[in-house]
Amino acid sequence: MQQQLEKILLQVQKPARYTGGEWNSVQKDWDNTEVRMAFAFPDTYEVGMSYLGLQIIYNLVNSREDALLERTFAPWLDMEELMRSHGLPLFTLESHRPVRDFDIVGFTLQYEMTFTNILNMLDLAGLPLLSAQRDETMPLIIAGGPCAFNPEPMADFIDAFTIGEGEEVLHELIDVYKKARAEKLNRSQLLLKLAAVEGVYVPALYTVDYYEDGQLKSVTPKHPGVPKQVRKRLLKDVDNAPFPSRPIVPSIGVVHDRVMLEVQRGCTRGCRFCQAGVLYRPVREKSPETLKKQAADMLKSTGHNEISLTSLSTADYSQVQPLITALLDTHSEKGVNVSLPSLRVDAFSIDLAKEVQRVRKSTLTFAPEAGTQRLRDVINKGVTEEDLISAVTAAFGAGWHSIKLYFMLGLPTETYQDLDGIANLAKAVVEAGVSQGVNRGRLKVTVSVSSFVPKSHTAFQWEPQNTLEELKNKQLYLKEKLKGKNIVYNYHHPETSFLEAALAKGDRRLGAVLLRAHRLGCKFDGWSECFKYDLWLKAFEDLGLNAAWYAYRRYNYDDVLPWDHIDAGVSKKYLAREHKRAVAGKVTVDCRGGKCPGCGLCPSLDIKPVILKGGDGHAPL
Ligand code: SF4
């Protein structure tokens, strides 16, 4: 394998994607380790290495004496072609061993448009794609991550899904696997044992029934002891959770090449379109002492010169200001910068931005999401136009000349007046720059617009997506409205969002469509240069299914949803209430301020938000 690999590596772009051997990567003794796992990321090395979850799981498994974890990524098209023509199977970076030699292979499901890459990787590994066709000699295929909260489209291919935070469930899963092997259980017996672990969903152990009109009737366990609903696992003590103090340093430029310091898990804001906001509830802050130590350890072990404070809403972290000051005071002399991925729209954020940009200034990003106050209330985005304008005015005044604004098209109840609102807001931001004396030649406002995709476990899970035609018309309308100097308008392929919606809202029948799409050659569907919309449509057609039926259907509150057997902790009753409040334009309070709007998660999972002192000082605007 090694020799063949060396030969083909000379012929591909970026060979370092496949060589391994990076700083801090771990190579364990294969023969003397009981459980051998591969972490499979269904996208390129550059995307996968920017994902904090990979570093966390890598550290978690490799810190066990009895287990090892190696990495594998989706090979880019050139590499795949050469691997196939030379008969080289999918291999891991650490030991260059075939993935099929491992005991457990774990995929992360971050984005629906990577699903065909998973099938392609299984195929390249020389494994049957359908879990029903795999036997005892083959690895157990598991998957976790946000898309596991509607696992059904991938249910035919995955042996077991982990629902919720990996740190909490992985150790148990490895222990059950070890015990089952010691007891010489067969694959079906192992799956039954796994299904008994809280937070593990084994799709083969459920029967799915439909009504004649195609609507889902039920998803029911086939055996006693298999739970009707699989409840998510959550880390209660995030502060003391294992953390990768020696993260792997990528050997080539990756999307995020810096120390990722996770300041908290979860978000309290309750934006009604946001799935992550539900999946990672409740908020759990880490202490500044822990964070300062972790930052120092990671800087020392990696040589990076940037710390990114990551979380769903970092500016909400109650200790953000003192933490940034402390980090900069300790490390800025060595040229270390601190960055925040995106900012809240208020003056407090600008103070923060000034602080973090002590070393380097970059573009500031804000996400008002919608153009009018009416629609921002519908989505529960607690931000006003005045907030945005005063924030950008302060930013321009402080020396920035480039601002990025994120919006979503096709949100429930959206009208063309809301689109006018986006254009007016963008123009007002330009004017704010002019009023602060920013040179017109340098002044730049980038308006990035994505299409709304209804996601499971959110208040908008019952909503249809706008049709392709509606989305295209809206994009063109905005393009016209946003014409002018100083404004750059970016938008996404609506076709990709359409398929994302079909998969996000889909049921188990979509497994056959995925298989067909894979056979037709679909891969790297999230990459515009690889996306083949016509092949996707053909895949649906060949199976007699309609993507529009999935993406555009409006569910009733009492319909059985394809993900109802997955319990994210937040009650369906609460989501329905939130949906009604959305339509009525009523906002719901953030639970950070101590007022609990009753999503049901804390009592049902016996947990409480962890907010350090001063946490209610930055209540929603
Ligand atoms: S139960 Fe209340 S406090 Fe807990 S996450 Fe839900 S809204 Fe927040």
Boltz pocket constraint, residues with backbone or C-beta under 6 A from the ligand:
constraints:
  - pocket:
      binder: B
      contacts: [[A, 281], [A, 282], [A, 283], [A, 591], [A, 595], [A, 596], [A, 597], [A, 598], [A, 599], [A, 600], [A, 601], [A, 602], [A, 603], [A, 607], [A, 609]]
      max_distance: 6.0
